[in-house]
Amino acid sequence: MVNILIYTAHRCGYCVMAKRLLDSKNVIYTEINVDEQDGQREEMMRKTKRRTVPQIYIGDFHVGGFDDLNALNKAGKLEPLLNS
């Protein structure tokens, strides 16, 4: 099973939608809430070059945010990534 990492924040509707989509695929993911520990948002920004949450990695592949994850799902490309 591929490692999935999702950076989230409190009161983030897109984060909730991304986690629901991943939950619907019955996959296990690691969530890092950038509001809960000092330096996590900065680490996420260094790694992703983006400021917004969610930021999602499937393995070493940076998916991006919820819209990107949802687009992969609608195009039928999410399942192959999750099963790689």
OpenMM code with the backbone's topology and positions (N, CA, C; nanometers):
from openmm import Vec3, app, unit

residues = "MET VAL ASN ILE LEU ILE TYR THR ALA HIS ARG CYS GLY TYR CYS VAL MET ALA LYS ARG LEU LEU ASP SER LYS ASN VAL ILE TYR THR GLU ILE ASN VAL ASP GLU GLN ASP GLY GLN ARG GLU GLU MET MET ARG LYS THR LYS ARG ARG THR VAL PRO GLN ILE TYR ILE GLY ASP PHE HIS VAL GLY GLY PHE ASP ASP LEU ASN ALA LEU ASN LYS ALA GLY LYS LEU GLU PRO LEU LEU ASN SER".split()
positions = [
    Vec3(0.0846, -0.1190, 0.0000),
    Vec3(0.0000, 0.0000, 0.0000),
    Vec3(0.0885, 0.1244, 0.0000),
    Vec3(0.0536, 0.2202, -0.0812),
    Vec3(0.1293, 0.3436, -0.0950),
    Vec3(0.1046, 0.4349, 0.0259),
    Vec3(0.2080, 0.5098, 0.0650),
    Vec3(0.1940, 0.6068, 0.1733),
    Vec3(0.1246, 0.7319, 0.1213),
    Vec3(0.0274, 0.7786, 0.1980),
    Vec3(-0.0460, 0.8993, 0.1624),
    Vec3(-0.0294, 0.9983, 0.2760),
    Vec3(0.0042, 1.1221, 0.2409),
    Vec3(0.0228, 1.2295, 0.3379),
    Vec3(-0.0667, 1.3451, 0.2986),
    Vec3(-0.1398, 1.3986, 0.3956),
    Vec3(-0.2242, 1.5135, 0.3691),
    Vec3(-0.2003, 1.6194, 0.4767),
    Vec3(-0.1617, 1.7375, 0.4321),
    Vec3(-0.1486, 1.8522, 0.5212),
    Vec3(-0.2846, 1.9200, 0.5284),
    Vec3(-0.3317, 1.9449, 0.6503),
    Vec3(-0.4626, 2.0064, 0.6709),
    Vec3(-0.4513, 2.1221, 0.7696),
    Vec3(-0.5651, 2.1884, 0.7916),
    Vec3(-0.5747, 2.2941, 0.8916),
    Vec3(-0.7157, 2.2918, 0.9494),
    Vec3(-0.7314, 2.3521, 1.0676),
    Vec3(-0.8633, 2.3648, 1.1287),
    Vec3(-0.9530, 2.4514, 1.0402),
    Vec3(-1.0817, 2.4262, 1.0440),
    Vec3(-1.1823, 2.5057, 0.9721),
    Vec3(-1.1530, 2.5153, 0.8222),
    Vec3(-1.1127, 2.4031, 0.7639),
    Vec3(-1.0807, 2.3987, 0.6213),
    Vec3(-1.1768, 2.3022, 0.5530),
    Vec3(-1.2743, 2.3567, 0.4824),
    Vec3(-1.3729, 2.2745, 0.4133),
    Vec3(-1.3120, 2.1851, 0.3069),
    Vec3(-1.2138, 2.2368, 0.2342),
    Vec3(-1.1485, 2.1564, 0.1310),
    Vec3(-1.0719, 2.0391, 0.1916),
    Vec3(-1.0173, 2.0590, 0.3118),
    Vec3(-0.9483, 1.9503, 0.3816),
    Vec3(-1.0475, 1.8391, 0.4166),
    Vec3(-1.1644, 1.8791, 0.4648),
    Vec3(-1.2687, 1.7818, 0.4991),
    Vec3(-1.3092, 1.7036, 0.3745),
    Vec3(-1.3288, 1.7743, 0.2627),
    Vec3(-1.3692, 1.7061, 0.1391),
    Vec3(-1.2604, 1.6114, 0.0895),
    Vec3(-1.1338, 1.6515, 0.1001),
    Vec3(-1.0238, 1.5645, 0.0571),
    Vec3(-1.0187, 1.4385, 0.1427),
    Vec3(-1.0341, 1.4534, 0.2743),
    Vec3(-1.0313, 1.3368, 0.3624),
    Vec3(-1.1514, 1.2459, 0.3364),
    Vec3(-1.2672, 1.3036, 0.3078),
    Vec3(-1.3854, 1.2214, 0.2758),
    Vec3(-1.3622, 1.1402, 0.1486),
    Vec3(-1.3019, 1.2040, 0.0487),
    Vec3(-1.2739, 1.1320, -0.0762),
    Vec3(-1.1766, 1.0180, -0.0508),
    Vec3(-1.0715, 1.0453, 0.0245),
    Vec3(-0.9753, 0.9394, 0.0562),
    Vec3(-1.0410, 0.8300, 0.1404),
    Vec3(-1.1250, 0.8696, 0.2350),
    Vec3(-1.1956, 0.7715, 0.3176),
    Vec3(-1.2861, 0.6832, 0.2317),
    Vec3(-1.3474, 0.7432, 0.1298),
    Vec3(-1.4367, 0.6655, 0.0427),
    Vec3(-1.3600, 0.5600, -0.0367),
    Vec3(-1.2301, 0.5789, -0.0507),
    Vec3(-1.1449, 0.4820, -0.1204),
    Vec3(-1.0869, 0.3788, -0.0243),
    Vec3(-1.1238, 0.3905, 0.1041),
    Vec3(-1.0776, 0.2975, 0.2078),
    Vec3(-0.9258, 0.2894, 0.2156),
    Vec3(-0.8603, 0.4049, 0.2080),
    Vec3(-0.7148, 0.4082, 0.2205),
    Vec3(-0.6764, 0.4715, 0.3542),
    Vec3(-0.5606, 0.4360, 0.3993),
    Vec3(-0.5064, 0.4920, 0.5226),
    Vec3(-0.4117, 0.6045, 0.4842),
    Vec3(-0.4233, 0.7158, 0.5528),
    Vec3(-0.3366, 0.8299, 0.5251),
    Vec3(-0.2866, 0.8904, 0.6557),
    Vec3(-0.1778, 0.9608, 0.6445),
    Vec3(-0.1223, 1.0349, 0.7571),
    Vec3(-0.1629, 1.1803, 0.7405),
    Vec3(-0.2221, 1.2354, 0.8451),
    Vec3(-0.2658, 1.3748, 0.8423),
    Vec3(-0.1744, 1.4580, 0.9299),
    Vec3(-0.1270, 1.5675, 0.8750),
    Vec3(-0.0495, 1.6644, 0.9519),
    Vec3(-0.1290, 1.7940, 0.9512),
    Vec3(-0.1792, 1.8325, 1.0685),
    Vec3(-0.2541, 1.9569, 1.0807),
    Vec3(-0.1541, 2.0684, 1.1091),
    Vec3(-0.1423, 2.1616, 1.0154),
    Vec3(-0.0409, 2.2663, 1.0252),
    Vec3(-0.0717, 2.3681, 1.1345),
    Vec3(-0.1930, 2.3659, 1.1887),
    Vec3(-0.2299, 2.4570, 1.2970),
    Vec3(-0.1918, 2.4037, 1.4336),
    Vec3(-0.1576, 2.2770, 1.4424),
    Vec3(-0.1384, 2.2146, 1.5724),
    Vec3(0.0048, 2.2139, 1.6233),
    Vec3(0.1012, 2.2394, 1.5363),
    Vec3(0.2402, 2.2356, 1.5820),
    Vec3(0.3190, 2.3434, 1.5095),
    Vec3(0.3956, 2.4208, 1.5859),
    Vec3(0.4783, 2.5254, 1.5267),
    Vec3(0.5710, 2.4672, 1.4214),
    Vec3(0.5825, 2.5367, 1.3105),
    Vec3(0.6752, 2.4988, 1.2053),
    Vec3(0.6176, 2.4069, 1.0998),
    Vec3(0.5011, 2.3484, 1.1240),
    Vec3(0.4450, 2.2547, 1.0260),
    Vec3(0.4032, 2.3245, 0.8966),
    Vec3(0.3437, 2.4439, 0.9074),
    Vec3(0.3034, 2.5158, 0.7860),
    Vec3(0.4273, 2.5532, 0.7039),
    Vec3(0.5318, 2.5967, 0.7706),
    Vec3(0.6552, 2.6325, 0.7013),
    Vec3(0.7169, 2.5100, 0.6342),
    Vec3(0.7136, 2.3955, 0.7030),
    Vec3(0.7650, 2.2714, 0.6437),
    Vec3(0.6845, 2.2359, 0.5186),
    Vec3(0.5515, 2.2476, 0.5283),
    Vec3(0.4654, 2.2176, 0.4142),
    Vec3(0.4975, 2.3115, 0.2979),
    Vec3(0.5148, 2.4400, 0.3261),
    Vec3(0.5422, 2.5376, 0.2203),
    Vec3(0.6778, 2.5117, 0.1547),
    Vec3(0.7780, 2.4723, 0.2316),
    Vec3(0.9091, 2.4380, 0.1741),
    Vec3(0.8963, 2.3164, 0.0828),
    Vec3(0.8212, 2.2175, 0.1282),
    Vec3(0.8091, 2.0919, 0.0550),
    Vec3(0.7245, 2.1070, -0.0714),
    Vec3(0.6132, 2.1802, -0.0617),
    Vec3(0.5164, 2.1861, -0.1715),
    Vec3(0.5266, 2.3123, -0.2563),
    Vec3(0.5923, 2.4146, -0.2047),
    Vec3(0.5994, 2.5465, -0.2709),
    Vec3(0.4604, 2.6108, -0.2805),
    Vec3(0.3705, 2.5694, -0.1916),
    Vec3(0.2346, 2.6243, -0.1867),
    Vec3(0.2008, 2.6618, -0.0430),
    Vec3(0.1068, 2.7569, -0.0299),
    Vec3(0.0691, 2.8061, 0.1022),
    Vec3(-0.0634, 2.7496, 0.1513),
    Vec3(-0.1441, 2.6972, 0.0612),
    Vec3(-0.2800, 2.6582, 0.0965),
    Vec3(-0.2895, 2.5108, 0.1346),
    Vec3(-0.3910, 2.4805, 0.2120),
    Vec3(-0.4216, 2.3422, 0.2485),
    Vec3(-0.5557, 2.3065, 0.1879),
    Vec3(-0.5786, 2.1804, 0.1619),
    Vec3(-0.4891, 2.0680, 0.1859),
    Vec3(-0.3802, 2.0600, 0.0798),
    Vec3(-0.2733, 1.9949, 0.1158),
    Vec3(-0.1691, 1.9539, 0.0219),
    Vec3(-0.1536, 1.8038, 0.0401),
    Vec3(-0.1605, 1.7327, -0.0698),
    Vec3(-0.1703, 1.5871, -0.0646),
    Vec3(-0.0564, 1.5238, -0.1434),
    Vec3(0.0059, 1.4241, -0.0816),
    Vec3(0.1067, 1.3403, -0.1475),
    Vec3(0.0569, 1.1972, -0.1496),
    Vec3(0.0699, 1.1346, -0.2644),
    Vec3(0.0472, 0.9909, -0.2758),
    Vec3(0.1820, 0.9324, -0.3163),
    Vec3(0.2450, 0.8637, -0.2223),
    Vec3(0.3832, 0.8222, -0.2432),
    Vec3(0.4683, 0.9481, -0.2559),
    Vec3(0.5521, 0.9531, -0.3571),
    Vec3(0.6362, 1.0709, -0.3819),
    Vec3(0.5686, 1.1723, -0.4732),
    Vec3(0.4486, 1.1404, -0.5212),
    Vec3(0.3776, 1.2268, -0.6158),
    Vec3(0.2982, 1.3328, -0.5405),
    Vec3(0.3291, 1.4605, -0.5680),
    Vec3(0.2541, 1.5711, -0.5086),
    Vec3(0.1285, 1.5946, -0.5910),
    Vec3(0.0159, 1.5557, -0.5360),
    Vec3(-0.1125, 1.5708, -0.6042),
    Vec3(-0.1512, 1.7174, -0.6111),
    Vec3(-0.1348, 1.7885, -0.5011),
    Vec3(-0.1808, 1.9266, -0.4886),
    Vec3(-0.2921, 1.9312, -0.3871),
    Vec3(-0.3966, 2.0098, -0.4161),
    Vec3(-0.5078, 2.0260, -0.3237),
    Vec3(-0.6269, 1.9390, -0.3580),
    Vec3(-0.7414, 1.9721, -0.2957),
    Vec3(-0.8618, 1.8927, -0.3173),
    Vec3(-0.9053, 1.8922, -0.4631),
    Vec3(-0.9030, 2.0089, -0.5279),
    Vec3(-0.9468, 2.0139, -0.6681),
    Vec3(-0.8637, 1.9203, -0.7549),
    Vec3(-0.7348, 1.9145, -0.7286),
    Vec3(-0.6455, 1.8255, -0.8042),
    Vec3(-0.6776, 1.6788, -0.7748),
    Vec3(-0.7001, 1.6479, -0.6475),
    Vec3(-0.7353, 1.5112, -0.6077),
    Vec3(-0.8670, 1.4694, -0.6724),
    Vec3(-0.9652, 1.5577, -0.6688),
    Vec3(-1.0961, 1.5292, -0.7258),
    Vec3(-1.0878, 1.5117, -0.8772),
    Vec3(-1.0059, 1.5933, -0.9428),
    Vec3(-0.9885, 1.5818, -1.0879),
    Vec3(-0.9267, 1.4468, -1.1241),
    Vec3(-0.8273, 1.4031, -1.0455),
    Vec3(-0.7679, 1.2706, -1.0684),
    Vec3(-0.8727, 1.1617, -1.0528),
    Vec3(-0.9566, 1.1759, -0.9512),
    Vec3(-1.0608, 1.0766, -0.9275),
    Vec3(-1.1594, 1.0717, -1.0442),
    Vec3(-1.2064, 1.1866, -1.0886),
    Vec3(-1.3033, 1.1918, -1.1981),
    Vec3(-1.2453, 1.1404, -1.3294),
    Vec3(-1.1140, 1.1570, -1.3470),
    Vec3(-1.0479, 1.1100, -1.4691),
    Vec3(-1.0109, 0.9621, -1.4616),
    Vec3(-1.0394, 0.8977, -1.3483),
    Vec3(-1.0053, 0.7571, -1.3330),
    Vec3(-0.8586, 0.7314, -1.3068),
    Vec3(-0.7849, 0.8348, -1.2666),
    Vec3(-0.6403, 0.8206, -1.2451),
    Vec3(-0.6013, 0.8083, -1.0982),
    Vec3(-0.6992, 0.8248, -1.0087),
    Vec3(-0.6685, 0.8174, -0.8661),
    Vec3(-0.6452, 0.6733, -0.8214),
    Vec3(-0.7323, 0.5835, -0.8606),
    Vec3(-0.7197, 0.4424, -0.8202),
    Vec3(-0.5827, 0.3836, -0.8541),
    Vec3(-0.5328, 0.4037, -0.9787),
    Vec3(-0.3985, 0.3497, -1.0088),
    Vec3(-0.2896, 0.4066, -0.9174),
    Vec3(-0.3000, 0.5345, -0.8815),
    Vec3(-0.2018, 0.5939, -0.7900),
    Vec3(-0.2109, 0.5294, -0.6521),
    Vec3(-0.3327, 0.5102, -0.6060),
    Vec3(-0.3528, 0.4530, -0.4732),
    Vec3(-0.3068, 0.3077, -0.4658),
    Vec3(-0.3117, 0.2388, -0.5777),
    Vec3(-0.2748, 0.0971, -0.5812),
    Vec3(-0.1329, 0.0711, -0.6293),
    Vec3(-0.0563, 0.1775, -0.6462),
    Vec3(0.0803, 0.1583, -0.6975),
    Vec3(0.1759, 0.1133, -0.5879),
] * unit.nanometer
topology = app.Topology()
chain = topology.addChain("A")
for resn in residues:
    res = topology.addResidue(resn, chain)
    for name in ("N", "CA", "C"):
        topology.addAtom(name, app.Element.getBySymbol(name[0]), res)
